[in-house]
């Protein structure tokens, strides 16, 4: 190949020199024409023909308007552009390559005012005299090359057939498919390679099986985590997640790798992830997800250094649901604020009236009696408030002690100490509870629930009103209804009636000695016993508190708040 290229280059160089010599000879003949026509001003057709035959060149003569004068009617239209270009230059001769009538020509142009002379001759390459001999030689060489190529192609075909078999085996391994066996002779060049590939494939399949097993175990592990987990690759594709993350983001997350932006619609969270990729540093923030349901999340976007180029995970997004903690914190703040306010009111009254008595009001019997009664009332209210707070705390701390409780005797026992209030307000109490009705529950907590509901129904009932207590079996449990004919509760107030220190009518509640904790205590105790409570009420008609207790309760331990 190198020899052929070198020979070709040498021939082209010699051909270039040969053409330059032709141009030089044409230039000499052109100068001869110039001398002949400068010696005589007369240019005749006869003279031109004689010079053509003498110099063996062709001549074309154009006038100042580029009209062909000699030879008349000749096919020299292709010379017009070069003549026009030449006319625009100073009077001098030049040699250049032209295309005339589809053939390569060597031409010489000069001007003898007002005429322009063009001398041209066919350009001949170095090899043109030996053209047919060259064609024959080239044919022989091509035949020899073809025969050699045919022999070589047969050899290459055999080699490639073995190579294709090995390549097919490698492709199947790459697709994690069982490779077809390649039966090669021991003398084959690729036999040793095929044996090595078979060994590597066995090791590769073992590694793939191990990796799949580890990935399944890892996915199973993160699915059991209570924190949300999103694992992203270097391109920001979600390649693994758990159910907690889908729940916190309120999204159905696909198992197919996809952009995290498909699942993360919160601006703050997406910005944290983007900053982690931009800075290659971990990010942390507490965020609030909106709209409903509101969630408070503690977010850690962890940038993981890649141990190898093939490492899959790049960023771990860890989501901690702090909603319950936030709610508990807010409840604690509200509880402390409400307790402080509720304690402050009776303490301020007691302190104020005591100071008034000490300041001299004790000398006035009427004022002294009035102030002492107020102090006594506020003291009882303060004691009741403290007792309710203790009961609320104790109910959450003490575990339920389950035993069989007869419903009717228990309710009748709780009504005994309340007979004076019942007689004073002339309230008719109707008990629709069978003697055989029994419930597995915590006696102390159950009695406190019933007592609070009865007291609540008596205190806020109208004079000559009615209280009906009904118990009837439900599926897997019992339902107790406490129906009164009292003031009733508005629809908006019903939503908050079980909140601590919430009162429908604060002035009336304080006047009746209420602390605002009775129904909150009832709600907590019912929940601890695994039951449910709800209220239905109508203003001016009355209220019904419905409780459901399961036959086999599983006591619930409330978070201390």
C-alpha positions in Angstrom: 0.0 0.0 0.0 2.8 2.4 0.9 4.6 1.6 -2.4 1.5 2.2 -4.4 0.9 5.5 -2.7 4.5 6.5 -3.2 4.4 5.6 -6.9 1.2 7.4 -7.4 2.6 10.5 -5.8 5.7 10.4 -8.0 3.6 10.0 -11.2 1.5 13.0 -10.3 4.6 15.1 -9.6 6.1 14.1 -13.0 2.8 14.9 -14.7 2.7 18.3 -13.1 6.2 19.0 -14.5 5.2 17.7 -17.9 2.1 20.1 -18.0 4.3 23.0 -17.0 6.6 22.3 -19.9 3.6 22.3 -22.3 2.6 25.7 -20.9 6.1 27.0 -21.3 6.3 25.9 -25.0 2.9 27.5 -25.6 4.1 30.7 -24.1 7.2 30.7 -26.4 4.8 30.2 -29.4 2.6 33.0 -28.1 5.6 35.4 -27.9 6.5 34.3 -31.5 3.0 35.3 -32.6 3.4 38.7 -30.8 6.6 39.4 -32.6 5.1 38.4 -36.0 2.1 40.7 -35.6 4.1 43.6 -34.1 6.4 43.6 -37.1 3.4 44.0 -39.5 0.3 45.8 -38.5 -1.8 43.8 -41.0 -3.5 40.7 -39.6 -4.8 38.4 -42.4 -6.6 35.1 -42.4 -3.9 33.7 -44.6 -1.2 34.8 -42.2 -3.0 33.2 -39.2 -3.5 29.9 -41.0 0.2 29.8 -41.9 1.3 30.5 -38.3 -1.1 27.8 -37.1 0.4 25.2 -39.3 3.9 26.3 -38.5 3.4 26.2 -34.7 0.8 23.4 -34.4 -1.5 25.5 -32.2 -5.0 26.8 -32.7 -5.7 30.5 -32.8 -8.8 32.5 -32.0 -9.1 36.3 -32.6 -11.6 38.6 -30.9 -12.3 42.2 -31.6 -12.7 44.9 -28.9 -16.4 44.0 -28.5 -15.4 40.3 -27.9 -16.8 39.2 -31.3 -15.0 36.2 -32.8 -13.3 37.2 -36.0 -11.2 34.1 -36.6 -11.9 31.3 -37.2 -15.4 32.3 -38.4 -18.2 30.3 -36.7 -15.8 28.4 -34.4 -17.0 26.8 -31.2 -15.2 29.2 -28.9 -18.0 30.5 -26.7 -16.2 29.0 -23.6 -13.3 31.4 -24.2 -15.5 34.6 -23.9 -15.3 34.8 -20.1 -11.5 34.6 -20.1 -11.2 37.1 -22.9 -13.4 39.6 -21.1 -11.4 39.2 -17.9 -8.2 39.6 -20.0 -9.5 42.7 -21.7 -9.8 44.5 -18.4 -6.1 44.0 -17.6 -3.0 45.8 -18.9 -1.6 44.7 -22.3 0.4 41.6 -21.4 0.4 37.8 -22.2 -0.5 35.1 -19.8 -0.7 31.3 -19.7 -3.6 29.5 -17.9 -5.9 26.4 -17.8 -9.2 26.8 -19.6 -12.2 24.5 -20.4 -13.0 24.7 -24.1 -15.8 22.7 -25.7 -15.7 20.2 -22.7 -12.0 19.5 -23.1 -9.0 20.6 -21.0 -6.9 23.2 -22.9 -3.7 25.1 -22.3 -4.2 28.7 -23.6 -2.1 31.8 -24.1 -3.8 35.2 -24.4 -2.3 38.5 -25.7 -3.6 41.8 -27.0 -2.7 43.6 -30.2 -5.1 46.6 -30.2 -7.8 46.4 -31.0 -7.6 42.6 -31.2 -7.2 39.9 -28.6 -5.4 36.7 -29.6 -6.0 33.4 -27.9 -3.5 30.5 -28.6 -4.6 27.1 -27.2 -3.7 23.5 -27.6 -5.1 20.3 -26.0 -3.6 19.6 -22.6 -2.0 16.2 -22.5 -1.1 14.2 -19.4 2.1 12.2 -19.1 0.3 8.9 -19.2 -2.0 9.5 -22.1 0.4 8.0 -24.7 0.5 4.8 -22.6 -3.1 4.7 -21.7 -4.1 1.3 -23.1 -1.0 -0.4 -21.9 -1.8 1.0 -18.4 -5.3 -0.2 -18.6 -4.1 -3.7 -19.4 -1.6 -3.7 -16.6 -4.2 -2.3 -14.2 -6.6 -5.1 -15.2 -3.9 -7.8 -14.5 -3.2 -6.2 -11.2 -6.9 -6.1 -10.3 -7.3 -9.7 -11.2 -4.3 -10.7 -9.0 -5.7 -8.5 -6.2 -9.1 -10.1 -6.6 -7.7 -13.6 -6.3 -5.7 -12.6 -3.3 -8.7 -10.9 -1.8 -10.9 -14.0 -2.4 -8.4 -16.2 -0.6 -8.1 -13.7 2.2 -11.9 -13.3 2.4 -12.3 -17.0 2.9 -9.8 -16.9 5.8 -11.5 -13.9 7.3 -14.9 -15.5 7.0 -13.9 -18.5 8.9 -12.3 -16.3 11.6 -15.3 -14.0 11.8 -17.7 -16.9 12.1 -15.9 -18.0 15.2 -15.7 -14.4 16.4 -19.5 -13.8 15.9 -20.3 -16.8 18.0 -18.2 -15.5 20.8 -19.7 -12.0 20.4 -23.2 -13.5 20.5 -22.3 -15.2 23.7 -21.0 -11.9 25.2 -24.2 -10.0 24.1 -26.4 -12.6 25.8 -24.3 -12.3 29.0 -24.6 -8.5 28.8 -28.4 -8.9 28.6 -28.3 -11.2 31.6 -29.6 -14.1 29.5 -28.2 -17.7 29.6 -25.6 -17.7 26.8 -25.9 -20.4 24.1 -23.0 -22.9 24.1 -20.2 -22.1 21.6 -18.7 -25.3 20.2 -15.2 -24.5 19.0 -12.4 -26.8 18.1 -9.3 -26.6 20.4 -7.3 -25.6 17.3 -9.6 -22.5 16.9 -7.9 -19.2 17.7 -10.9 -18.2 19.9 -11.1 -21.5 21.8 -9.2 -20.2 24.8 -11.2 -16.9 24.8 -14.5 -18.9 24.8 -13.4 -20.9 27.8 -12.5 -17.8 29.7 -15.8 -16.2 28.8 -17.7 -19.2 30.1 -15.8 -18.9 33.5 -16.4 -15.2 33.7 -20.1 -15.7 32.9 -20.5 -18.1 35.9 -18.9 -15.5 38.2 -21.0 -12.7 36.6 -24.3 -14.6 37.1 -23.4 -15.3 40.7 -22.7 -11.6 41.3 -26.0 -10.6 39.5 -28.0 -12.9 41.7 -26.2 -11.6 44.8 -26.9 -8.0 43.8 -30.6 -8.7 43.1 -30.9 -10.4 46.5 -29.2 -7.4 48.3 -31.5 -4.9 46.4 -34.6 -6.9 47.5 -33.4 -6.9 51.1 -32.6 -3.2 50.9 -36.0 -2.3 49.5 -37.7 -4.5 52.1 -35.7 -2.8 54.8 -36.4 0.8 53.8 -40.1 -0.1 53.3 -40.3 -0.9 57.1 -38.8 2.5 58.0 -41.1 5.1 59.5 -39.1 7.9 57.9 -39.6 8.7 54.3 -36.7 7.8 52.0 -36.0 8.9 48.4 -32.8 7.7 46.8 -31.6 9.6 43.7 -28.8 8.9 41.2 -26.4 11.5 39.8 -29.0 12.5 37.2 -31.6 13.3 39.8 -33.6 10.1 39.0 -35.6 8.5 41.8 -34.3 4.9 41.8 -35.6 3.7 45.2 -38.2 4.9 47.7 -40.4 3.6 50.5 -44.1 3.8 51.3 -43.5 6.4 54.1 -42.1 8.9 51.5 -45.1 8.3 49.2 -47.5 8.9 52.1 -45.7 12.1 53.3 -45.5 13.6 49.8 -49.1 12.4 49.1 -47.9 10.9 45.8 -48.0 7.5 44.0 -44.3 7.1 43.3 -43.4 4.8 40.3 -40.8 2.1 40.7 -39.4 3.0 37.3 -36.5 5.5 37.5 -37.8 9.0 36.9 -37.1 12.7 37.8 -37.6 13.6 41.4 -39.6 16.6 40.2 -42.5 14.2 39.3 -43.0 13.5 43.0 -41.7 16.6 44.8 -44.1 19.5 44.2 -43.1 21.6 47.2 -40.8 24.5 46.2 -38.7 24.4 49.4 -38.0 20.7 49.3 -37.2 20.7 45.6 -34.8 23.7 46.2 -33.0 21.8 48.9 -32.4 18.8 46.6 -31.3 21.2 43.8 -28.8 22.9 46.2 -27.4 19.5 47.3 -26.6 18.7 43.6 -25.2 22.1 42.9 -23.0 22.4 46.0 -22.3 18.7 46.5 -23.1 19.2 50.2 -25.8 17.9 52.4 -28.8 20.2 53.2 -31.2 20.4 56.2 -34.4 22.3 56.8 -37.8 22.0 58.5 -40.6 22.6 56.1 -44.3 22.8 56.0 -46.2 21.0 53.2 -49.4 22.6 52.0 -52.2 22.4 51.0 -54.3 20.1 53.2 -53.4 17.9 54.9 -50.7 20.1 56.4 -47.5 18.3 57.3 -44.5 19.4 59.1 -41.3 17.6 57.8 -37.8 17.6 59.1 -35.8 17.2 55.8 -32.2 15.9 55.4 -30.9 15.8 51.9 -27.7 13.8 52.3 -25.0 14.1 49.6 -23.2 10.8 49.4 -19.6 10.5 48.1 -19.4 8.0 45.3 -17.1 5.2 46.2 -16.8 3.9 42.6 -17.8 5.2 39.2 -20.6 2.6 39.0 -22.1 3.6 42.4 -25.8 3.9 42.0 -26.9 6.2 44.8 -25.9 9.8 45.0 -28.4 11.7 47.1 -30.6 10.4 50.0 -33.7 12.5 50.8 -34.7 11.6 54.4 -38.2 12.9 55.5 -39.1 12.9 59.2 -42.8 13.5 59.8 -42.9 16.1 62.7 -46.6 16.8 62.4 -47.6 14.9 65.6 -44.7 16.5 67.5 -45.8 19.9 66.3 -49.3 19.2 67.3 -48.2 18.0 70.8 -46.0 21.0 71.2 -48.9 23.3 70.3 -51.2 21.4 72.7 -48.6 21.7 75.4 -48.4 25.5 74.9 -52.2 25.8 74.7 -52.6 23.6 77.8 -50.0 25.6 79.8 -51.6 28.9 78.7 -55.1 27.7 79.5 -54.1 26.3 82.9 -52.3 29.5 83.8 -55.4 31.5 82.7 -57.9 29.3 84.6 -55.8 29.2 87.7 -55.2 32.9 87.6 -58.9 33.8 87.7 -59.8 32.2 91.0 -56.5 33.0 92.6 -56.9 36.6 91.7 -60.4 36.7 93.1 -59.4 35.0 96.3 -56.4 37.4 96.7 -58.4 40.5 95.8 -61.3 39.9 98.2 -58.9 38.8 101.0 -57.0 42.1 100.6 -60.3 44.0 100.6 -61.2 42.3 103.9 -57.8 43.1 105.4 -58.2 46.6 104.3 -61.2 47.1 106.6 -64.2 45.5 104.8 -64.2 42.8 107.5 -65.8 45.4 109.9 -68.9 45.5 107.7 -70.7 42.2 108.4 -72.7 42.2 105.2 -69.6 42.8 103.0 -67.6 40.3 105.0 -70.2 37.6 104.5 -70.4 38.3 100.7 -66.6 38.4 100.3 -66.2 35.2 102.3 -68.8 33.4 100.2 -67.0 34.5 97.0 -63.6 33.3 98.4 -65.2 30.0 99.4 -66.8 29.6 95.9 -63.5 30.4 94.1 -61.6 28.1 96.4 -63.9 25.2 95.6 -63.6 26.1 91.9 -59.8 26.2 92.2 -59.8 22.8 94.0 -62.1 21.3 91.3 -59.8 22.6 88.6 -56.7 21.1 90.2 -58.6 17.9 90.7 -59.6 17.7 87.1 -56.0 18.5 85.9 -54.8 15.6 88.2 -57.5 13.3 86.8 -56.6 14.2 83.3 -52.9 13.5 83.9 -53.6 10.3 85.9 -55.9 8.9 83.3 -53.1 9.1 80.7 -50.4 7.7 82.9 -52.2 4.8 84.6 -52.7 1.6 82.4 -56.2 0.2 82.1 -57.1 -2.7 84.6 -59.8 -4.6 82.8 -62.6 -6.4 84.7 -66.2 -7.3 84.2 -68.5 -4.3 85.1 -72.3 -4.6 85.5 -73.7 -1.5 83.8 -77.0 -0.9 85.6 -75.8 -1.3 89.2 -72.7 0.8 88.5 -74.8 3.7 87.0 -77.4 3.5 89.9 -74.5 3.7 92.4 -73.2 6.9 90.7 -76.7 8.5 90.8 -77.0 8.2 94.6 -74.7 11.1 95.6 -76.4 13.3 92.9 -79.9 12.9 94.2 -79.9 16.3 95.9 -79.1 18.1 92.6 -81.7 16.0 90.8 -84.4 16.9 93.3 -83.5 20.6 93.3 -83.8 20.9 89.5 -86.7 18.4 89.4 -85.0 16.4 86.7 -86.6 13.1 85.8 -83.9 10.4 85.3 -84.8 7.4 83.2 -82.5 4.4 83.1 -82.9 2.0 80.1 -80.2 -0.5 81.0 -80.8 -4.2 81.4 -79.7 -5.9 84.6 -77.7 -8.4 82.6 -75.7 -5.8 80.7 -72.0 -6.3 81.4 -68.9 -4.8 79.9 -65.2 -5.7 80.1 -63.5 -2.5 81.0 -61.5 -0.5 83.6 -64.0 0.1 86.4 -62.4 3.3 87.8 -62.1 5.0 84.4 -65.6 3.8 83.3 -67.2 5.2 86.5 -65.3 8.6 86.0 -66.7 8.7 82.4 -70.3 8.1 83.4 -70.1 10.4 86.5 -68.8 13.3 84.4 -71.5 12.9 81.7 -74.3 12.6 84.3 -73.0 15.7 86.2 -72.7 17.6 82.8 -76.3 16.6 81.9 -77.6 17.7 85.3 -75.8 21.0 85.5 -76.7 22.2 82.0 -80.2 20.8 82.0 -83.2 23.0 82.4 -85.4 22.8 85.5 -88.0 20.0 85.3 -85.9 18.5 82.5 -85.2 14.9 81.7 -82.0 12.7 81.5 -82.3 9.4 79.8 -79.5 6.8 80.0 -79.8 4.0 77.5 -77.5 0.9 76.9 -77.9 -1.5 74.1 -75.7 -4.1 72.5 -73.8 -3.3 69.3 -71.7 -5.5 67.0 -68.8 -6.6 69.2 -69.6 -4.1 71.9 -72.0 -1.9 73.8 -73.4 1.6 73.2 -74.4 4.0 75.9 -76.5 7.1 75.2 -76.8 10.1 77.6 -79.7 12.2 76.4 -80.7 15.4 78.1 -83.2 18.2 77.5 -80.7 21.0 78.3 -79.5 24.1 76.4 -78.1 22.3 73.5 -74.8 22.9 71.6 -74.3 24.7 68.3 -72.8 23.0 65.3 -69.6 25.0 65.4 -69.2 24.3 69.1 -69.8 20.5 68.7 -66.5 20.3 66.7 -64.5 21.6 69.7 -66.5 20.4 72.6 -63.9 17.8 73.7 -61.0 20.3 73.7 -59.5 21.2 77.0 -60.9 24.3 78.7 -63.3 24.9 75.8 -66.7 26.2 77.0 -69.8 26.9 75.0 -70.9 29.7 77.3 -67.9 30.7 79.4 -69.9 33.0 81.8 -72.6 30.4 82.4 -70.0 27.6 82.8 -68.1 29.5 85.4 -71.3 30.3 87.2 -72.2 26.6 87.3 -68.7 25.8 88.6 -67.4 24.2 85.5 -63.7 23.9 84.8 -63.8 23.2 81.0 -62.0 19.9 81.5 -64.9 17.5 82.1 -65.6 16.5 78.5 -61.8 16.5 77.7 -61.3 14.0 80.5 -64.2 11.9 79.2 -62.8 11.9 75.7 -59.3 10.8 76.8 -60.6 8.0 79.0 -62.9 6.7 76.3 -60.0 6.6 73.9 -57.8 4.9 76.4 -60.4 2.1 76.8 -60.5 1.6 73.0 -63.9 3.2 72.6 -65.4 6.2 70.7 -67.6 9.1 71.7 -69.6 11.6 69.7 -72.2 14.2 70.3 -75.4 15.2 68.5 -77.2 18.3 69.7 -79.7 21.0 68.9 -79.9 24.4 70.5 -82.8 24.7 72.8 -83.7 21.0 72.5 -80.9 19.1 74.2 -77.9 16.9 73.6 -77.0 13.2 73.2 -73.6 11.9 74.0 -73.1 8.4 72.5 -70.3 6.1 73.7 -69.2 2.9 72.1 -67.2 0.3 74.1 -65.8 -2.9 72.5 -66.5 -6.2 74.2 -62.8 -7.1 74.2 -61.0 -3.7 74.5 -57.4 -3.2 73.7 -56.4 -0.3 75.9 -54.7 2.6 74.0 -51.8 4.4 75.7 -52.1 8.1 74.8 -49.1 10.2 74.2 -48.5 12.4 77.2 -49.4 15.9 76.2 
